Amino acid sequence: TGIGGVLPAAALGQQGQLRELLLHECSFSGTLPSELAGATTLIDLQLHRNQLSGTLPSSWAALSSLATLRIDGNNGINGTVPMTWRTLKSLAVLDASDTSIGGSLPRWLVTDLSIIQLLLAGTDISGTLPRTFIDGEVEANSLVKLDVSRTALSGTLPPVKLLPSSLTTLELQDCNFSGTLPPALFGNDDDVAVVRVDRLRLYGNQFRGAVPQNLRITERCELQRAVGATNCFSCPPPTSLFPQSGSLCHVAPFDWCRDGVAVALRCSTSTASATMSNIVATAASITTAHTATAAATTATATMVGALAPSLPLQPSPTTTSTTTALVVVVVVVVVLLVGAAIAATLFLLHRKRRDERVLATTVGIPGSTGGTGGGSARRGSSRTTSGRRGAGGVVGGGSGAAGGGGGDSGGGSGG
């Protein structure tokens, strides 16, 4: 809502009959009022998603009837959980997620209180996870939901033998846990291994070791993310997995077995059903194909390396394009040159023939014909007198073929 400002501490503390105080998702600022301890009948206190700051008031230990406390989403709240809060015997829900509360997890949160939901995700909590939090042999443990994800918790998970029977949600993702998974996470049901909680999230850690071969997940389970995985579970993956309540757990084929080490088991809600054996067979075939491809690639690389000195360099796409363009230019130039040469040759031949015709018309062929006529005139002159031979010869020489004919006639006449 649009309500904001500083909480009226004094007025709130004087509400002797106040049972619920719901001021969440507003714009309140300032520190958590210690005066609120005067509202001893308060059962439900919800101040989440404001701009509140400061430490957790130790005076709130007087809220003996408090069952639900939500201060999540107030990044300015810091410090540690006060030791005095051990007297809050009725506290069932504590949600301080996405605040700056730090320090280690107090064991008494589980052993001394009646906590059902403990939500501390995204806080500055550090250290290790106390054994009492997931140990089913602790009679006082009534946890149903435990979420300490996105914190600085580290180390190995306590090697408990049995999880609390009430625990249904265990979220430990994106921390710094390592080591093997405790056997208590898995139980046996008709010779089938099952995860004892409905929601199990362990991704974003450095867990190692084996996962039961006949693992069955009852609801949603994420032992590992398919992307950005850090856990490394041993091969082979579970060989059988049976969906229940509409859920399906499956192996990411490329991530489960890599170099003989399993790195991914992801479980997610689905309406489909399948057995793990089919998925594992698919993963195996993909892995085999991948290995064969890698071997072929290596062999090819070795052969090319051996033949490299005698093989020409493979041209790059840029070089190939440049060479093609160059060839095209050269071909065009050659075609143009050949065309020019042919045109020049035809022109010269045409000119030569024209010159020959001109020359023949001017001096060549007419003289030859006149000479024949002259000869005829000379042959004719042997049979006549000198005066007529001269006339016939002159006429033959001047008039060409026709004159020659005249000469012959003249000669004949003389005879």
Disulfide bonds with the S-S distance in Angstrom:
Cys235-Cys257 2.38
